[in-house]
Amino acid sequence: MTQTIDCADRRVRQIQLDIEGMTCGACANRIERKLNKIDGVRASVNYATHRATIDIGSDIDVGEAISTVDRAGYTATPHVPHLSRIDPDTAHAEGLLRRLIIAVVLFIPLADVSVVLSVIPELRFPGWQILLIVLAAPIVTYCAWPFYRTALRTGAATMETLVSIGVLAASGLSLYSMFATPSTAPTEPGVWAAIAASDSIYLEVAAGVTVFVLAGRYFEARARARAAESMRSLAALRATDAHILLADGTEMSLPTEELKVGHTVIVRSGQTIPTDGDVVDGRASVDASMMTGENAPIVAEPGARSAVVGGTVCLEGTLVVSATAVGDDTRLAEMIRLVDQAQLTKARAQRVADRVATLFVPAVVALSAVTAAAWLSTGGSLEHALSAAVAVLVIACPCALGLATPMALMVAAGRGAQLGIFLKGHQALELSGRIDTVLLDKTGTITTGVPCIHDIVVSTDISAREALRLAASLEQHSEHPIARALTSAAQDTPLEDCLEFSAEVGRGVRGIINGTEVSLGSPTWVTDRATVSEELVRSYRDFERAGHTAVCLAIGQVAVAVIAVTDEVKPSAHTAVTALRRRGVRTLLVTGDNHGAAHAVADEVGITEVVAEVLPAAKADIVNTLRRGGACVAMVGDGINDGPALATADLGVAMGRGTDIAIGAADIVLMRSNLLGVVQALDLARATQRTIRVNLVWAFGYNIAALPVAAAGLLNPLIAGAAMGLSSLFVVTNSLRLRRFGADRSTERRPARA
């Protein structure tokens, strides 16, 4: 995948490479260091996704980056954005499973015979050593070959180095023990006495380490494949073809890749809507659950509910849709990119873990050598010294450490996508867990964002119908909720052309209609440029006290009408505010609307702190003031006027049906209008942070606690191999628990229809 970014000095491309051969965080860190040594290249390598994201100058050949990865001992290929039918993690897991099955089938009889002959030397028969070698050879050669290959290819200290040295050392020690040392026999009766007096180790140790490491790798690869299921589910939503309506009224089937903006598409019951668009005819219920997380279908029809999203399914009815976005510009494509980027980026904790893993591997090799030398210098036998050294190598493999953070982030990003919560990077998850203050916009966030005309009060110079026609003509090309209310109310009225249209964000709009300047906006803005009668002043004050939004219409220098617009509060708003308060989160309503409307809505949903009649820049100032006071602030909005505050806040949350500016400035995009999505996003972030902390505590604690035990000679290498595999399995399994997040929640957290 290639993306071009404009920089001050030159153009920079962002490319992604799929990396094969990585086995731990140290591998990812090694590749990252090699790539960043190239002039004009900035790279980040993610072990969990096995992908490198590289910013590279347009004058630098991509082949140089690929060659650098290859010279480091790994394989790099350009990443294809659209997921293929064959998942690489699934294919890798299948290859590991074949080796694992062979290893297990041979390991069971090998372990049985080896242990019995070790504990009861009298049962040994001529050629018993050959039998054990025949059983062990395929395990320590074919089955363990992936470890050797990576260790030899990279030539650096990685997890594969530890495993390879451990397996080979255990194999060599086993051969020495079988052929060069006399057998011992128990001097006391009893099972434990026999085990304690048995010969040191046999090939079951080398085979056992291989089996347990292979098992850990297999479950790790399966976990990555399962964590990527959300991405494949999103990609599978794409329709493969579309039925377009031609000018002569006939239909034609086209691949979705050939659709263009403006094409008229017919969607019938059971079909997937192939592209984003507006419904121009028909009425149907649409299943948008895979995009929004809401199970209840929505109704699509011309008018206020005309927008449909590609990838959703038409359940009942037929729709005629005018395409507004196609290909990579659709909302589904954007959501797939968001999830992909969120899974690729590295968290701060992950970078620390990768650096620790890089230093940890050579330190463990040195500790293993010191352990063997210490045992030999204190009079220990060669067998015991090598056994302790092998145990140190095997027990210390930092696989769990490398997986602790990226696996949790990867699963969380995928689960968020399934719930309609799209994260733009790991920073969104990290910051969400620390949020203590949430600022909520009113229109479209707390309210439905689909206002309707409540009343129109006019002067004696104009009729209510004419006032509505002029206001709708002025606003006909605007996407503001009030503009949609006006045009919807005037849909049966012929509109006039508007020239020289201009808008002052948060204040109002103006234009020329039939040669006369017409203005529409907040009463305070209109009164600065036009004369307002006492009757109209009383009317808009009454409307504001009643909690309605009032806009003034002026023709030339005279105000001629006051239009009252009302907007219903979302049913989920009160529950969401209550849930935030229970979590200790401070909530504020910040809106450009009047005080009366703002306080009426705030009282209905349970918000006690209200800031009304603020411009977009003032919203950003409020965010900065709170941050300077030590608060960690999230801003939730959906409009153009929310863009500065969304970008300024520690965490910006945009409602998915909001404007492009709001979505572009936000860190999290909620695909459903249900405000409980904000609570669920914060809960998911906190659950992810808890999972990462548990993973890191386990990974660090396991290595710190196990190394002294192994160095002291108290840990058999076979047990060390099993413990290392189980440690990685614990981290993977603990991270996969996030896949069940939100599956069984209380009513407070359960998605409700907004």
Disulfide bonds with the S-S distance in Angstrom:
none
